Amino acid sequence: MNIELQIIGNGLRAIAEEMGVVLVRSAFSANIKERRDCSTALFDERGRMIVQAEHIPVHLGAMPDAVAAVMEHEPAPNDVFVLNDPFTGGTHLPDVTLVSRTALGFAASRAHHADVGGVEPGSMPAASHTLDEEGVVIPPTRLDDATLDSLVARMRNPDERRGDFRAQLAAQRLATQRIDELCARRGRARVTAAMDELYAYSERLVRAGIAAMPIGRYEASDFLDDGVEIHVVLEIGDDTVDLDFAGTAPQHDGNLNCPLAVTRSASYFVVRCLAAPDVPASGGAFAPVTVRAPEGCLVNARRPAAVAGGNVETSSRIVDVVFAAFARAMPAPAQGQGTMNNVTLGNERFTYYETIGGGQGACPDADGPSGVHVAMSNTLSTPVEALELSYPLRVERYALRLGSGGAGAHRGGDGVVRELRVLEDCRLSVLSERRTHAPRGVEGGADGEAGRNLLNGEELPAKVTVDMRAGDVVTIETPGGGGHGAREIGLGE
């Protein structure tokens, strides 16, 4: 890359990162301002993602579909579109996306809103059967004051929702301003040419990484805790990867279904990790990868399927199964916790949502880290002080779940134990996985420990919505990561 291209590329990436900073610092809800459950990216006139901030993998691989859906409506220069429909460019309903025009194409931001009007507070019900139960469905729609008023009126805590929408709008406005400034400094034609090259450069790096892999056909299967199978056939070509999910179970009556955009995101994440982990974040990195799945299967669900858990839990299992297929061909890490451990608490007065880290799987040359968000999540933990200041909740315990990582030549990371006491009556929803099928070790490494959910010390199912009374305590013990390689036993052991 020449010097000017690097300068312009860094300028574009800085705009995407600054969008994220504005969104986080302007947001009202802890889920965005503390956990940073949001993502931002810039696109060219053709809707290709050119740069993305290093935010949430499950958001960013799916945002090109959102921009494509908005482009069909031919947005004017000052238009801002809003959407969350999983079957028209979204992921699940709480992830609300804004798309607006810039001088060079489009800017997009996606943020997980703490409530979007679902049947349960927080809009992450454990037992939803249709999309409408999970909240307000927003097809690509021009966002004006009247539309915003109408949307927040159908959601809990409308003032907080309005504040988060305004934070996203601020990020969109910043993108427009900064793109104009970059064009004034460097010239519109030069910046446009640089965008083309940045896209092509990422594609070249990933193709080179794939070319170093053994050509062949490989298969793998894995299962959700309820026994639903996800199957993939991986074909590695000269410089391409093809992933076919034929053989995966049909979509089901619960909410672990996911749209194809989420399946693509999970697949892209794995390929990027193995082929070119340091590649500049761009849609070009996804160009050599083809992802297919039969319509109506779990990972390419059709309307009106519920999808709240698919975006967070099934996406994690897709990552596991794609890594497993690559492990047939080349060294790959052991399985991480394979869940986001979604916890939602709320009533008509407040809604609080968090995901909880766990153990990462060990690599061929290193132990797995402990207490981290794994794979498709990249959020932070809500600081205890911020949580207790803003919500009627108290953190009783937050610690590593020592020894939960699988043993091996390299150990899997440990999970965590998190205990929350509620200080007023509310509803609890938990969406979790790896409570039955533990994260697997590889090459002789031991499995990590499965997770557990408890209410006042009594075991809860992996997916549940229940009433909580003031003083009740929910405990989440998250899974450990699998170990890698058989541990050598020395003398005296």
C-alpha positions in Angstrom: 0.0 0.0 0.0 1.4 3.4 -0.9 1.6 6.2 1.6 -1.4 8.2 0.4 -3.6 5.1 0.4 -2.6 4.4 4.0 -3.4 8.0 5.0 -6.8 8.0 3.4 -7.5 4.5 4.7 -6.6 5.5 8.2 -8.8 8.6 7.8 -11.8 6.5 6.8 -11.2 4.0 9.6 -10.9 7.0 12.0 -14.4 8.2 10.9 -15.9 4.8 11.6 -14.3 4.7 15.0 -15.3 8.2 15.8 -18.9 7.3 14.9 -18.7 4.6 17.5 -17.3 7.0 20.1 -20.1 9.5 19.5 -22.7 6.8 19.8 -21.3 5.3 23.0 -20.8 8.7 24.7 -24.2 10.0 23.7 -26.3 7.0 24.5 -28.6 6.8 27.5 -28.8 3.0 28.1 -26.1 1.1 29.9 -26.2 -1.5 27.1 -24.7 1.0 24.7 -22.8 3.5 26.8 -21.3 0.9 29.1 -21.3 -2.5 27.3 -20.8 -0.9 23.9 -23.2 -3.2 22.2 -23.1 -1.3 18.9 -21.2 -1.1 15.6 -20.5 1.4 12.9 -19.3 1.2 9.3 -18.9 3.1 6.0 -20.0 2.0 2.6 -19.3 3.1 -1.0 -21.9 4.0 -3.6 -22.4 0.4 -4.6 -23.2 -0.6 -1.0 -19.8 -2.4 -0.4 -18.5 -2.1 3.1 -15.2 -0.3 2.9 -14.3 0.2 6.6 -15.8 -0.9 9.9 -14.9 -0.1 13.4 -13.7 -3.1 15.5 -17.0 -3.6 17.3 -19.4 -6.6 17.2 -18.7 -9.4 14.7 -22.4 -10.5 14.4 -23.4 -6.9 13.6 -20.8 -6.1 11.0 -21.0 -9.1 8.7 -24.7 -8.5 8.4 -24.8 -4.7 7.9 -24.2 -4.9 4.1 -27.6 -6.6 3.8 -29.2 -3.6 5.7 -27.5 -1.1 3.4 -28.7 -3.1 0.3 -32.2 -3.1 1.7 -32.2 0.7 2.1 -30.6 1.2 -1.3 -33.8 -0.3 -2.9 -35.7 2.8 -1.5 -33.3 5.3 -3.3 -32.6 7.4 -0.2 -32.1 11.2 -0.8 -28.9 12.9 0.5 -30.6 14.1 3.8 -32.6 10.9 4.4 -31.9 8.6 7.4 -33.5 5.2 7.2 -34.2 2.9 10.2 -34.7 -0.9 10.2 -34.5 -3.9 12.4 -36.5 -6.5 10.4 -34.3 -9.7 10.4 -35.6 -10.7 7.0 -34.8 -7.4 5.4 -31.2 -6.7 6.5 -31.5 -7.0 10.3 -30.3 -9.6 12.8 -32.8 -9.7 15.7 -35.3 -7.0 16.7 -33.3 -5.2 19.5 -30.5 -4.5 17.0 -31.7 -1.3 15.3 -29.8 0.0 12.3 -29.7 3.5 10.9 -28.4 4.1 7.4 -27.8 7.5 5.8 -26.2 8.9 2.7 -22.7 10.5 2.6 -20.8 12.2 -0.2 -19.2 8.9 -1.0 -21.9 6.4 -0.3 -23.5 5.4 3.0 -22.9 5.3 6.7 -24.5 2.8 9.0 -24.8 2.3 12.8 -26.3 -0.6 14.6 -27.1 -0.7 18.3 -28.8 -3.2 20.6 -31.7 -1.3 22.2 -32.6 -2.4 25.8 -36.3 -2.8 24.7 -38.2 -2.8 21.5 -41.7 -3.6 22.7 -41.6 -7.4 23.0 -43.9 -9.5 25.1 -41.2 -9.6 27.9 -39.2 -6.6 29.3 -36.0 -6.3 27.3 -37.5 -8.0 24.2 -35.4 -11.1 24.5 -38.1 -13.6 25.6 -37.0 -17.2 26.1 -40.1 -18.8 24.7 -41.1 -16.7 21.7 -42.6 -18.5 18.7 -43.1 -15.7 16.1 -41.2 -12.5 15.3 -44.1 -10.3 16.4 -43.8 -11.6 20.0 -40.2 -10.2 20.1 -41.1 -6.5 19.5 -41.8 -3.9 16.9 -40.7 -5.0 13.4 -39.3 -2.1 11.4 -38.9 -2.5 7.7 -36.6 0.0 6.0 -38.4 3.3 6.8 -37.4 7.0 6.5 -36.8 8.2 10.1 -38.3 11.6 10.9 -39.7 13.1 14.1 -43.1 11.5 13.7 -41.7 8.1 12.9 -39.4 8.3 16.0 -42.3 9.3 18.2 -44.4 6.4 16.9 -41.6 3.9 17.4 -40.6 4.9 21.0 -44.3 5.0 22.0 -44.5 1.2 21.4 -41.4 0.5 23.5 -40.7 0.4 27.2 -38.9 3.4 28.8 -39.5 5.7 25.8 -37.3 8.5 27.0 -34.3 6.1 27.2 -35.2 4.7 23.8 -35.4 8.2 22.3 -32.0 9.0 23.8 -30.4 6.0 22.2 -32.0 6.8 18.8 -30.6 10.3 19.0 -27.2 9.0 19.8 -27.3 6.9 16.6 -28.5 10.0 14.7 -25.5 11.9 16.1 -23.2 9.2 14.8 -24.8 9.5 11.3 -24.5 13.2 11.2 -20.8 13.0 12.2 -20.1 10.6 9.4 -21.6 13.0 6.8 -19.5 15.9 8.2 -16.2 13.9 8.4 -16.6 12.4 4.9 -17.1 16.0 3.5 -14.0 17.2 5.3 -11.9 14.2 4.0 -13.1 14.9 0.4 -12.2 18.6 0.8 -8.7 17.7 2.0 -7.8 14.9 -0.4 -10.2 15.3 -3.3 -13.4 13.3 -3.9 -11.9 11.3 -6.8 -8.8 10.3 -4.8 -10.8 9.2 -1.8 -13.2 7.2 -4.1 -10.2 5.5 -5.8 -8.7 4.7 -2.3 -12.0 3.1 -1.2 -11.8 0.8 -4.2 -8.2 -0.2 -3.4 -8.9 -0.7 0.3 -11.7 -3.2 -0.7 -9.4 -5.0 -3.2 -6.5 -5.0 -0.7 -8.5 -6.8 1.9 -9.7 -9.3 -0.7 -6.2 -10.0 -1.8 -5.0 -10.7 1.7 -7.8 -13.1 2.5 -7.4 -14.9 -0.9 -3.6 -15.3 -0.1 -4.4 -16.7 3.3 -6.9 -19.2 1.8 -4.4 -20.2 -0.9 -2.1 -21.4 1.9 -4.8 -23.8 3.2 -5.0 -27.5 1.9 -7.5 -27.7 -0.9 -10.3 -30.2 -0.2 -13.8 -31.0 1.1 -14.4 -31.2 4.8 -17.6 -31.7 6.9 -18.6 -31.1 10.5 -21.7 -31.1 12.7 -22.6 -29.8 16.1 -25.7 -29.6 18.2 -27.6 -27.0 20.2 -28.5 -28.1 23.7 -32.0 -29.3 22.5 -30.4 -31.6 20.0 -31.0 -29.5 16.9 -28.2 -30.2 14.4 -26.1 -27.7 12.5 -24.2 -29.3 9.6 -21.7 -27.7 7.3 -19.7 -28.8 4.2 -16.5 -26.8 3.7 -14.8 -26.7 0.3 -11.4 -24.9 0.2 -10.5 -24.0 -3.4 -7.4 -22.3 -4.8 -8.3 -19.0 -3.2 -11.9 -19.4 -2.3 -14.0 -20.9 0.5 -17.5 -22.4 0.0 -19.7 -23.2 3.1 -22.9 -25.1 2.5 -25.2 -25.7 5.5 -27.3 -28.4 3.7 -28.2 -31.0 6.2 -28.9 -28.5 9.0 -32.2 -29.0 10.8 -35.3 -27.1 9.6 -36.3 -23.9 11.3 -38.2 -24.7 14.5 -41.0 -23.3 16.7 -38.7 -21.6 19.1 -36.4 -18.5 18.7 -33.1 -20.1 17.8 -33.7 -19.5 14.1 -31.5 -17.0 12.4 -31.6 -15.2 9.0 -28.9 -16.0 6.4 -27.2 -12.6 7.2 -26.3 -13.9 10.7 -25.0 -17.2 9.2 -22.8 -15.2 6.8 -21.5 -13.1 9.7 -20.5 -16.1 11.7 -18.9 -17.8 8.7 -17.0 -14.6 7.7 -15.7 -14.3 11.3 -14.1 -17.8 11.2 -12.5 -17.3 7.8 -11.0 -14.0 8.8 -9.6 -15.5 12.0 -7.9 -18.3 10.1 -7.0 -16.7 6.8 -5.9 -13.2 7.6 -6.6 -12.2 11.3 -4.9 -8.8 10.8 -6.6 -7.9 7.5 -8.1 -4.3 7.5 -11.7 -4.6 8.3 -13.5 -4.4 5.0 -16.2 -6.1 2.9 -13.4 -7.2 0.6 -12.3 -9.7 3.2 -15.7 -11.5 2.6 -15.6 -11.6 -1.2 -13.8 -14.9 -1.5 -16.3 -16.6 0.8 -19.6 -18.1 -0.4 -22.2 -19.1 2.2 -25.3 -21.2 1.3 -28.1 -22.7 3.3 -31.5 -24.2 2.3 -34.4 -21.9 2.7 -36.4 -22.7 5.7 -33.6 -24.3 7.7 -32.4 -23.2 11.1 -29.7 -21.0 9.7 -31.7 -19.5 6.8 -35.1 -19.1 8.5 -38.2 -17.7 6.8 -40.7 -15.2 8.1 -42.4 -15.3 10.6 -39.9 -17.3 12.5 -38.7 -16.0 15.9 -35.0 -15.1 15.9 -34.1 -13.5 19.3 -31.9 -16.4 20.3 -30.6 -17.2 16.8 -28.6 -14.0 16.6 -26.8 -14.6 19.9 -26.8 -18.4 20.5 -27.1 -20.1 17.1 -24.6 -17.8 15.7 -22.1 -19.0 18.4 -22.7 -22.6 17.4 -22.3 -21.8 13.7 -18.8 -20.4 14.6 -18.1 -23.7 16.5 -19.1 -25.9 13.6 -17.2 -23.9 11.0 -14.1 -24.0 13.1 -14.6 -27.7 13.5 -14.7 -28.2 9.7 -11.5 -26.2 9.2 -9.9 -28.2 12.0 -10.2 -31.2 9.6 -7.8 -29.4 7.3 -5.5 -27.3 9.5 -4.7 -26.4 13.1 -7.6 -24.6 14.8 -8.6 -23.6 18.4 -10.6 -25.7 20.7 -14.2 -24.7 21.3 -14.9 -21.6 23.4 -17.9 -21.2 25.7 -20.2 -21.1 22.6 -22.8 -18.9 24.2 -23.4 -15.3 25.1 -25.2 -16.1 28.3 -28.0 -13.5 27.7 -29.6 -12.2 30.9 -32.6 -9.7 30.7 -34.2 -8.2 33.7 -37.0 -5.7 33.8 -40.6 -4.5 34.4 -42.5 -1.5 33.2 -40.1 0.8 34.9 -36.7 -0.5 33.8 -35.1 -2.9 31.4 -31.6 -4.2 31.7 -29.8 -6.6 29.3 -26.3 -8.1 29.5 -24.2 -10.9 28.0 -21.6 -12.6 30.2 -18.1 -13.7 29.2 -16.7 -17.2 29.6 -13.7 -19.3 28.6 -12.1 -19.2 25.2 -10.8 -22.4 23.7 -7.1 -23.1 23.8 -5.1 -22.6 20.7 -2.4 -24.9 19.3 0.3 -22.6 20.8 -1.4 -20.9 23.8 -3.9 -21.2 26.6 -7.4 -19.8 26.1 -8.1 -16.5 27.9 -10.6 -16.5 30.8 -13.7 -14.4 31.4 -13.9 -13.0 27.9 -16.7 -12.6 25.4 -16.1 -15.3 22.7 -16.7 -15.3 19.0 -19.7 -13.3 17.8 -19.8 -11.0 20.8 -17.2 -8.3 21.6 -19.0 -6.3 24.3 -17.8 -5.2 27.6 -19.2 -6.1 31.0 -21.3 -3.4 32.6 -19.2 -1.9 35.5 -20.7 -2.9 38.8 -20.9 0.8 39.9 -22.8 1.8 36.8 -25.2 -1.1 37.0 -26.0 -0.5 40.7 -26.4 3.2 40.2 -28.8 3.0 37.3 -30.9 -0.1 38.1 -32.6 -1.8 41.1 -29.9 -4.5 41.0 -27.0 -5.5 43.2 -24.0 -7.5 42.1 -23.4 -10.1 44.8 -20.6 -11.9 43.1 -18.5 -11.6 40.0 -15.5 -14.0 39.8 -13.7 -16.5 37.7 -15.1 -20.0 37.7 -11.7 -21.5 38.5 -10.9 -24.8 37.0 -13.8 -24.7 34.4 -11.4 -24.6 31.5 -10.5 -27.9 29.9 -7.0 -29.4 30.7 -4.5 -30.0 28.0 -1.1 -29.1 26.7 -2.7 -25.7 26.6 -5.7 -25.1 28.9 -9.0 -23.7 28.0 -10.0 -20.4 29.6 -12.1 -20.4 32.7 -15.7 -19.2 32.7 -17.1 -16.7 35.3 -19.7 -16.7 38.1 -22.0 -13.8 38.1 -24.7 -13.3 40.8 -27.3 -10.5 40.6 -29.8 -9.7 43.3 -33.0 -7.9 42.3 -34.2 -5.1 44.6 -37.8 -5.0 43.2 -40.1 -7.4 41.5 -39.3 -8.0 37.9 -39.2 -10.6 35.1 -36.1 -12.6 34.3 -35.3 -14.0 30.8 -32.2 -16.2 30.2 -31.1 -17.4 26.8 -28.0 -19.6 27.0 -26.4 -22.6 25.5 -23.6 -25.1 26.4 -25.6 -26.3 29.5 -25.9 -29.8 28.1 -23.2 -30.1 25.5 -19.9 -28.8 26.9 -17.3 -27.0 24.8 -15.1 -29.7 23.3 -11.3 -29.9 23.6 -9.3 -31.0 20.5 -6.2 -33.1 19.9 -6.5 -34.8 23.2 -7.4 -31.7 25.2 -10.2 -32.1 27.8 -13.7 -30.5 27.4 -14.5 -27.3 29.3 -17.2 -27.4 31.9 -20.8 -26.8 30.8 -22.6 -23.7 32.2 -25.3 -23.5 34.8 -28.2 -21.1 35.6 -29.7 -20.9 39.1 -32.4 -18.9 40.9 -32.0 -18.8 44.6 -29.7 -21.9 44.3 -32.2 -23.9 42.3 -31.2 -25.1 38.8 -32.9 -23.2 35.9 -33.2 -24.4 32.3 -30.9 -23.0 29.7 -33.7 -20.9 28.3 -36.3 -19.6 30.7 -38.5 -16.6 31.6 -39.7 -16.4 35.2 -40.9 -13.9 37.8 -38.4 -12.7 40.4 -39.3 -11.1 43.7 -37.3 -8.4 45.5 -34.4 -10.1 47.2 -34.1 -13.1 44.7 -30.7 -13.9 43.3 -30.0 -15.2 39.8 -26.6 -16.9 39.3 -25.0 -17.6 36.0 -22.0 -19.9 35.8 -20.6 -19.6 32.3 -18.8 -22.4 30.4 -15.1 -22.9 30.3 -13.2 -23.3 27.0 -11.9 -26.6 25.7 -8.3 -27.6 26.1 -5.8 -28.2 23.2 -3.5 -31.2 23.1 -2.8 -34.0 25.5 -1.0 -32.8 28.6 2.3 -34.6 29.2 2.6 -36.2 32.6 5.9 -35.7 34.3 7.7 -37.8 36.9 6.1 -37.5 40.3 2.6 -36.7 39.0 
